[in-house]
């Protein structure tokens, strides 16, 4: 067994197709298939369910896949630790909740300046998928809600707080300077879907106010939500900082939206990583750099 076999197995799990997996690994499909059969022979158990095409993994294959992801993560961390002290090289995979994605515009420039050889792969994921990615070893680091139940047990560092805001196009709706939660009932609502953690936070706040509201439109795509708001299809509740970064870059409402903060405390957003994973030099450097950047802004 070698790490290339494990990498082929993980690639197959990502692509769900032998040909695409081989392409991402820069080998031919017969080579990838042969190396995976060698792995099965070495472990004396079938790992892959095969028909005319890839049909999934056996129960044993799923267990091996979990080990493979952790082993490859450790191998990548080892390579980073043994590299020369600076600059960082290799790849670091980062998962980010949708509302924190734009915060990377402040975090990425200093990282690129300090470590131009580091490749950062960014994936936009909902909170449950962030937790799963960290657990499976698909993600090295996540930026998400520190107090979300799914994130319990992960190591973390805070970055910033998100505050809820009533968001609307002033060309279509009159929005008070200091809105109250009860006033949401006066508007058609465009909200994120119930599976999104932002929606869970909203429902919890509404319950605290004794309110139950029915949205007119729902989506799990923040980009679509912004377009609906600009078109005047309704108003929404989103993190104030996220809206100002994405739709109010100059703080003057140029894209046509306003964000007015609603009463309540903020939700902590920060960096998360598995407790069991030793902090390699690459992860440690990113954590320290971004902590310094967020503390200075």
C-alpha positions as CSV (number, residue, x, y, z in Angstrom):
1,X,0.0,0.0,0.0
2,X,1.2,3.5,-0.8
3,X,-0.2,7.0,-0.5
4,X,-0.9,7.1,-4.3
5,X,-3.4,4.3,-3.9
6,X,-5.1,6.2,-1.2
7,X,-5.1,9.3,-3.3
8,X,-6.8,7.4,-6.1
9,X,-9.5,6.2,-3.7
10,X,-10.2,9.7,-2.5
11,X,-10.3,11.0,-6.0
12,X,-12.9,8.4,-7.0
13,X,-15.0,9.4,-4.0
14,X,-14.9,13.0,-5.1
15,X,-15.6,12.4,-8.8
16,X,-17.8,9.3,-8.6
17,X,-16.4,8.3,-12.0
18,X,-13.3,6.3,-12.9
19,X,-12.4,8.4,-15.9
20,X,-12.7,11.8,-14.2
21,X,-10.9,10.5,-11.1
22,X,-8.0,9.3,-13.3
23,X,-7.9,12.7,-15.1
24,X,-7.6,14.6,-11.8
25,X,-4.8,12.3,-10.7
26,X,-3.0,12.7,-14.0
27,X,-3.0,8.9,-14.8
28,X,-4.8,6.7,-17.3
29,X,-8.1,5.1,-16.3
30,X,-6.5,1.5,-16.5
31,X,-3.7,2.6,-14.2
32,X,-6.1,4.0,-11.6
33,X,-8.3,0.9,-11.8
34,X,-5.4,-1.5,-11.5
35,X,-3.9,0.4,-8.5
36,X,-7.3,0.3,-6.7
37,X,-7.6,-3.4,-7.4
38,X,-4.1,-3.9,-5.9
39,X,-5.3,-2.0,-2.8
40,X,-8.3,-4.3,-2.5
41,X,-6.0,-7.3,-2.8
42,X,-3.6,-6.0,-0.2
43,X,-6.5,-5.4,2.2
44,X,-8.2,-8.7,1.2
45,X,-11.6,-7.1,0.9
46,X,-13.7,-5.4,-1.9
47,X,-13.8,-1.7,-1.5
48,X,-15.7,-0.6,-4.6
49,X,-19.1,-1.7,-6.0
50,X,-18.6,-2.0,-9.7
51,X,-21.1,-2.5,-12.5
52,X,-20.8,-1.0,-16.0
53,X,-19.7,2.1,-14.1
54,X,-18.8,3.2,-10.5
55,X,-21.7,2.3,-8.2
56,X,-20.3,3.4,-4.9
57,X,-18.3,1.9,-2.0
58,X,-18.8,-1.2,0.1
59,X,-19.2,-0.7,3.8
60,X,-15.5,-1.7,4.2
61,X,-14.6,0.8,1.4
62,X,-16.3,3.6,3.3
63,X,-14.2,2.8,6.4
64,X,-11.0,2.6,4.3
65,X,-11.9,5.9,2.7
66,X,-12.2,7.6,6.1
67,X,-8.7,6.3,7.0
68,X,-7.3,7.3,3.6
69,X,-8.5,10.9,4.0
70,X,-6.9,11.2,7.4
71,X,-3.7,9.6,6.3
72,X,-3.4,11.8,3.3
73,X,-4.1,14.9,5.5
74,X,-1.3,13.8,7.8
75,X,1.1,13.2,4.9
76,X,0.4,16.6,3.5
77,X,1.0,18.2,6.9
78,X,4.3,16.3,7.2
79,X,5.4,17.5,3.8
80,X,4.6,21.1,4.9
81,X,6.5,20.7,8.2
82,X,9.6,19.3,6.5
83,X,9.7,22.1,3.9
84,X,12.0,25.1,4.3
85,X,10.8,27.5,6.9
86,X,9.3,30.0,4.4
87,X,7.4,30.5,2.3
88,X,4.6,28.0,2.5
89,X,3.9,25.7,-0.5
90,X,1.4,23.0,-1.3
91,X,-2.4,23.2,-1.0
92,X,-4.8,24.0,1.8
93,X,-8.5,23.3,1.4
94,X,-10.8,25.8,3.1
95,X,-14.6,25.5,3.6
96,X,-16.5,28.7,4.1
97,X,-20.2,29.4,5.0
98,X,-21.8,31.5,2.2
99,X,-22.2,34.7,4.4
100,X,-18.5,34.7,5.3
101,X,-17.2,34.1,1.8
102,X,-16.7,37.8,1.1
103,X,-14.7,38.2,4.3
104,X,-11.9,36.4,2.4
105,X,-11.4,39.7,0.4
106,X,-9.6,41.0,3.5
107,X,-7.9,37.7,4.5
108,X,-6.6,36.5,1.2
109,X,-4.3,39.4,0.1
110,X,-1.9,39.2,3.1
111,X,-1.8,35.4,2.8
112,X,-1.0,35.7,-0.9
113,X,1.7,38.3,-0.2
114,X,3.3,36.2,2.6
115,X,3.1,32.8,0.9
116,X,2.6,33.1,-2.9
117,X,3.4,29.5,-3.4
118,X,0.5,28.2,-1.3
119,X,-2.5,27.1,-3.3
120,X,-5.8,27.7,-1.4
121,X,-8.8,25.7,-2.5
122,X,-12.0,27.4,-1.3
123,X,-15.3,25.6,-1.1
124,X,-18.6,27.4,-0.3
125,X,-20.5,25.0,2.0
126,X,-23.5,25.1,4.5
127,X,-22.7,24.4,8.1
128,X,-23.4,20.7,8.2
129,X,-21.2,20.1,5.2
130,X,-18.4,22.1,6.8
131,X,-18.5,19.9,9.8
132,X,-18.6,16.7,7.7
133,X,-15.7,18.0,5.6
134,X,-13.6,18.6,8.7
135,X,-14.5,15.3,10.2
136,X,-13.7,13.4,7.0
137,X,-10.5,15.2,6.3
138,X,-11.7,16.8,3.1
139,X,-11.2,20.2,4.6
140,X,-8.0,21.5,6.4
141,X,-9.7,24.6,7.8
142,X,-13.2,26.1,7.9
143,X,-14.7,29.5,8.5
144,X,-18.1,29.1,10.1
145,X,-20.4,29.6,13.1
146,X,-18.5,28.8,16.2
147,X,-21.7,28.2,18.3
148,X,-23.5,26.0,15.7
149,X,-24.2,22.6,17.3
150,X,-22.6,20.8,14.3
151,X,-19.3,22.6,15.2
152,X,-19.1,21.3,18.7
153,X,-15.8,19.6,19.4
154,X,-13.7,21.4,16.8
155,X,-10.8,23.6,17.8
156,X,-11.6,27.2,16.9
157,X,-10.5,30.9,16.9
158,X,-12.9,33.8,16.5
159,X,-12.7,36.2,13.6
160,X,-15.7,38.5,13.8
161,X,-19.4,38.7,14.9
162,X,-22.3,38.7,12.4
163,X,-25.2,41.0,13.3
164,X,-28.7,40.5,11.8
165,X,-30.0,43.3,9.5
166,X,-33.2,44.1,7.6
167,X,-32.1,44.2,3.9
168,X,-34.1,45.8,1.1
169,X,-34.0,47.9,-1.9
170,X,-35.0,51.5,-1.0
171,X,-36.4,51.9,-4.5
172,X,-39.1,49.4,-3.6
173,X,-39.6,49.5,0.1
174,X,-39.5,52.1,2.9
175,X,-37.1,50.8,5.6
176,X,-37.0,52.4,9.0
177,X,-33.6,53.5,10.4
178,X,-34.0,51.3,13.4
179,X,-36.3,48.4,12.5
180,X,-37.8,46.1,15.0
181,X,-38.5,42.4,14.6
182,X,-42.2,42.8,14.6
183,X,-42.0,45.0,11.5
184,X,-40.9,42.1,9.4
185,X,-44.6,41.1,9.2
186,X,-45.2,44.2,7.0
187,X,-43.0,43.0,4.2
188,X,-42.9,40.0,1.7
189,X,-39.9,38.0,2.9
190,X,-37.2,36.4,0.8
191,X,-35.2,34.1,3.0
192,X,-32.6,31.4,2.9
193,X,-34.0,27.8,3.0
194,X,-34.6,26.1,6.4
195,X,-31.6,23.8,6.0
196,X,-29.2,26.8,6.1
197,X,-27.9,27.8,9.6
198,X,-28.7,31.5,8.9
199,X,-32.3,30.4,8.7
200,X,-32.0,28.5,12.0
201,X,-30.7,31.7,13.7
202,X,-33.5,33.7,12.2
203,X,-36.2,31.3,13.4
204,X,-34.7,31.3,16.9
205,X,-34.7,35.1,17.1
206,X,-38.3,35.2,15.8
207,X,-39.4,32.6,18.4
208,X,-37.8,34.8,21.1
209,X,-40.1,37.6,19.9
210,X,-43.1,35.4,19.8
211,X,-43.3,35.7,16.0
212,X,-43.9,33.2,13.2
213,X,-43.5,34.4,9.7
214,X,-44.1,32.8,6.3
215,X,-41.6,33.7,3.5
216,X,-42.8,34.5,0.0
217,X,-39.6,33.1,-1.6
218,X,-36.8,30.8,-0.4
219,X,-33.4,29.9,-1.8
220,X,-30.1,28.3,-0.6
221,X,-28.1,30.6,-3.0
222,X,-27.1,34.0,-1.5
223,X,-26.4,35.4,-5.0
224,X,-30.0,34.6,-6.1
225,X,-31.3,36.1,-2.9
226,X,-29.4,39.4,-3.6
227,X,-30.9,39.6,-7.1
228,X,-34.4,39.1,-5.8
229,X,-33.9,41.9,-3.3
230,X,-32.5,44.2,-5.9
231,X,-35.6,43.5,-8.1
232,X,-37.9,44.4,-5.2
233,X,-39.4,41.0,-4.8
234,X,-39.2,41.3,-1.0
235,X,-36.9,42.1,1.9
236,X,-34.6,39.7,3.9
237,X,-32.7,39.3,7.1
238,X,-29.0,38.8,6.5
239,X,-25.8,39.5,8.4
240,X,-25.1,43.3,8.2
241,X,-21.4,42.8,7.5
242,X,-22.0,40.4,4.7
243,X,-24.4,42.8,2.9
244,X,-22.1,45.8,3.2
245,X,-19.2,43.8,1.8
246,X,-21.2,42.3,-1.1
247,X,-23.8,44.9,-2.0
248,X,-22.7,48.1,-0.3
249,X,-18.9,48.2,-1.0
250,X,-18.7,52.0,-0.6
251,X,-21.2,52.2,2.2
252,X,-23.4,54.5,0.1
253,X,-25.9,52.0,-1.3
254,X,-24.5,52.1,-4.8
255,X,-25.9,48.7,-5.8
256,X,-29.3,49.7,-4.5
257,X,-29.7,47.9,-1.2
258,X,-29.8,49.1,2.4
259,X,-28.9,47.1,5.5
260,X,-30.4,48.3,8.8
261,X,-29.4,46.4,11.9
262,X,-32.1,44.6,13.9
263,X,-32.0,44.3,17.7
264,X,-29.9,41.5,19.2
265,X,-26.5,40.1,19.8
266,X,-24.1,39.0,17.1
267,X,-23.2,35.4,16.1
268,X,-19.6,34.4,16.4
269,X,-17.8,33.4,13.2
270,X,-14.3,32.0,13.2
271,X,-11.8,29.5,12.0
272,X,-12.4,25.8,12.9
273,X,-10.2,22.7,12.5
274,X,-10.2,19.1,13.9
275,X,-9.0,18.8,17.5
276,X,-7.3,15.5,16.7
277,X,-5.2,16.9,13.9
278,X,-1.8,18.2,14.9
279,X,-1.3,21.7,13.6
280,X,1.2,21.4,10.8
281,X,3.3,24.4,9.9
282,X,1.0,25.3,7.0
283,X,-2.2,25.3,9.1
284,X,-0.5,27.1,12.0
285,X,0.9,29.8,9.7
286,X,-2.5,30.5,8.2
287,X,-4.2,30.6,11.6
288,X,-1.7,33.0,13.0
289,X,-1.7,35.3,10.0
290,X,-5.5,35.5,9.7
291,X,-5.8,36.0,13.5
292,X,-3.5,39.0,13.2
293,X,-5.4,40.4,10.2
294,X,-8.8,40.1,11.8
295,X,-7.5,41.6,15.0
296,X,-6.2,44.6,13.2
297,X,-9.4,45.3,11.2
